Amino acid sequence: MSRIAPNNKCEILINDFINLAKAHLATLQGQAVTTSTTISGTTIPSIALWKGYTCEPQEPDAPSEFPEPIPVQFSSDLELTIVELELLKAGVPQVYGISYPDVVNSAPIYAQNPTTKTPQRSSTSFVASGADARVAAEKYLGRALSDEEFNTFISLIFAESGRDQKEEGYVAATILNRLRFKFTPAGIANNRYKYDTLMDIAWQWRQYEAVTGNITNGNKPSRWFLEGPSKYRKVELGIYGAIVNVMPTVSIYITDFTSNNDCLYVKCKPGGNSLADVIYPIQRIIGRDYDVLTSRRKPPYNGEVIGSTIFSISSVITNARNRGIIQ
């Protein structure tokens, strides 16, 4: 076991034990005496060698009662103002672009722990109207979105992505792809969850921390999700631009994303934000599953880092495709 200071949080001890048990199981090896039947029908003894057990990360169980969805306060202004139209015609992209206020320079949900600044950050300055973004979103999804769905969609992108337009476009795609395939953590269209509307997808248990919160904030939605980008018009127009220009290029199977910042999952040196800053032995942050991040960096996920986020195809989707449930 690791050296753990006295505390009253049993999760720390339990998590440490589980991690060490997983590491130990991976090193076990041995042999088993078996009986094999040859092509001729003769039965002969044989020896089967084996090595290691692996424990794949488990999807969270559905709670017996789900929190009631809270409508977002954000309401998109679909059309550009006369001033915005004139600026756009004059070619003044820096008015929008990535010149966002510092307060939303990193993913809002992690405002107190800025996400990793990676070299993959894009420098685009797309802008679009809400009306164009809605048309693009509905075309990508293959069905119309209600006003509530579209407003929730924009708020969720704002709260779950860093201010990087490629990242915003990919987050937008993952949300719509989950809605497309009736995604749930327990499998496609599992009736323990709701999945028919975009609000259902957003409020699935422990899928979007900005929506369902974590144990440190009483499992409540963040104000970033509830308010959306209404106070930051430049951000709002930038998100619309990402939906129109980036999202259509994303594979419909990309359904999984998480922050690429190790220090949001385990304790790091003050100011740290990468694997090099992690304090050993690893001390996990309660309510965060480090296995989610580490597994996305290797096969079979092979996640792609964009901005402050790592994207991949969810195992739920892979399993459903292998079984022919979805095409």
Backbone hydrogen bonds, N-H to C=O, Kabsch-Sander energy under -0.5 kcal/mol:
donor,donor_aa,acceptor,acceptor_aa,energy
4,I,2,S,-0.8
10,C,8,N,-0.7
12,I,9,K,-1.2
13,L,9,K,-0.7
14,I,10,C,-2.4
15,N,11,E,-3.0
16,D,12,I,-2.0
17,F,13,L,-2.2
18,I,14,I,-2.5
19,N,15,N,-2.4
20,L,16,D,-2.2
21,A,17,F,-2.4
22,K,18,I,-2.4
23,A,19,N,-2.0
24,H,20,L,-2.4
25,L,21,A,-2.6
26,A,22,K,-1.5
27,T,24,H,-1.5
28,L,24,H,-0.7
28,L,25,L,-0.6
30,G,50,W,-2.4
32,A,48,A,-2.6
34,T,32,A,-0.6
34,T,46,S,-2.9
36,S,44,I,-3.0
38,T,36,S,-0.5
38,T,42,T,-2.9
41,G,38,T,-1.5
44,I,36,S,-2.8
44,I,42,T,-0.5
46,S,34,T,-2.7
48,A,32,A,-3.0
49,L,47,I,-0.5
50,W,30,G,-2.6
52,G,28,L,-4.2
53,Y,25,L,-1.6
56,E,54,T,-0.6
73,Q,226,L,-3.4
74,F,226,L,-0.9
78,L,76,S,-0.9
85,L,81,T,-2.5
86,E,82,I,-2.2
87,L,83,V,-2.4
88,L,84,E,-2.3
89,K,85,L,-2.5
90,A,86,E,-1.9
91,G,88,L,-1.2
92,V,87,L,-1.4
95,V,92,V,-1.6
96,Y,93,P,-2.1
99,S,96,Y,-1.1
100,Y,98,I,-2.1
104,V,101,P,-1.8
105,N,102,D,-1.8
109,I,159,A,-1.2
110,Y,107,A,-1.8
111,A,108,P,-2.0
113,N,110,Y,-1.9
118,T,116,T,-0.9
121,R,118,T,-1.5
128,A,237,L,-1.0
130,G,77,D,-0.6
130,G,78,L,-0.9
131,A,78,L,-2.4
133,A,129,S,-2.0
134,R,130,G,-2.3
135,V,131,A,-2.0
136,A,132,D,-2.3
137,A,133,A,-2.5
138,E,134,R,-2.5
139,K,135,V,-2.1
140,Y,136,A,-2.3
141,L,137,A,-2.3
142,G,138,E,-2.6
143,R,138,E,-0.9
150,F,146,S,-2.6
151,N,147,D,-2.6
152,T,148,E,-2.3
153,F,149,E,-2.5
154,I,150,F,-2.2
155,S,151,N,-2.1
156,L,152,T,-2.4
157,I,153,F,-2.0
158,F,154,I,-2.3
159,A,155,S,-2.2
160,E,156,L,-1.9
161,S,157,I,-1.4
163,R,105,N,-0.8
164,D,162,G,-2.2
168,E,164,D,-2.7
169,G,165,Q,-2.3
170,Y,166,K,-2.1
171,V,167,E,-2.6
172,A,168,E,-2.4
173,A,169,G,-1.8
174,T,170,Y,-2.4
175,I,171,V,-1.9
176,L,172,A,-2.0
177,N,173,A,-2.7
178,R,174,T,-2.0
179,L,175,I,-1.8
180,R,176,L,-2.7
181,F,177,N,-2.1
182,K,179,L,-0.9
183,F,178,R,-2.8
187,G,184,T,-1.8
189,A,182,K,-3.4
190,N,187,G,-1.2
193,Y,190,N,-2.0
201,I,197,T,-1.9
202,A,198,L,-2.5
203,W,199,M,-2.0
204,Q,201,I,-1.1
207,Q,204,Q,-1.8
208,Y,204,Q,-0.6
211,V,208,Y,-1.7
212,T,208,Y,-2.4
213,G,209,E,-1.8
217,N,214,N,-1.2
218,G,215,I,-0.6
219,N,214,N,-3.1
222,S,210,A,-2.9
226,L,222,S,-2.0
227,E,223,R,-3.0
228,G,224,W,-1.8
230,S,227,E,-0.9
231,K,228,G,-0.5
232,Y,229,P,-1.8
236,E,232,Y,-2.4
237,L,233,R,-2.6
238,G,234,K,-1.9
239,I,235,V,-2.5
240,Y,236,E,-2.1
241,G,237,L,-2.1
242,A,238,G,-2.0
243,I,239,I,-2.2
244,V,240,Y,-2.1
245,N,241,G,-2.5
246,V,242,A,-2.4
247,M,242,A,-2.1
249,T,246,V,-2.0
250,V,247,M,-2.0
254,I,251,S,-1.3
255,T,253,Y,-0.7
255,T,312,S,-1.2
256,D,312,S,-2.1
258,T,310,I,-1.6
260,N,308,S,-2.7
262,D,260,N,-0.8
264,L,261,N,-1.8
265,Y,262,D,-2.1
266,V,262,D,-2.0
267,K,283,Q,-2.8
269,K,277,D,-2.3
272,G,269,K,-2.8
277,D,274,S,-1.9
278,V,275,L,-1.2
279,I,267,K,-2.4
284,R,282,I,-0.6
285,I,265,Y,-3.5
286,I,284,R,-0.5
288,R,285,I,-2.0
290,Y,288,R,-0.8
292,V,289,D,-1.3
293,L,289,D,-0.7
294,T,290,Y,-2.4
295,S,291,D,-2.3
296,R,292,V,-1.1
297,R,293,L,-0.7
297,R,294,T,-0.7
298,K,295,S,-1.2
301,Y,298,K,-1.1
302,N,298,K,-1.8
303,G,296,R,-3.0
304,E,311,F,-2.8
305,V,303,G,-0.5
306,I,304,E,-0.5
306,I,309,T,-3.3
309,T,306,I,-2.2
310,I,258,T,-2.7
311,F,304,E,-2.8
312,S,256,D,-2.4
314,S,312,S,-0.5
318,T,314,S,-2.2
319,N,315,S,-2.8
320,A,316,V,-1.8
321,R,317,I,-2.4
322,N,318,T,-2.4
323,R,319,N,-1.6
324,G,321,R,-1.1
325,I,320,A,-2.4
326,I,320,A,-1.0
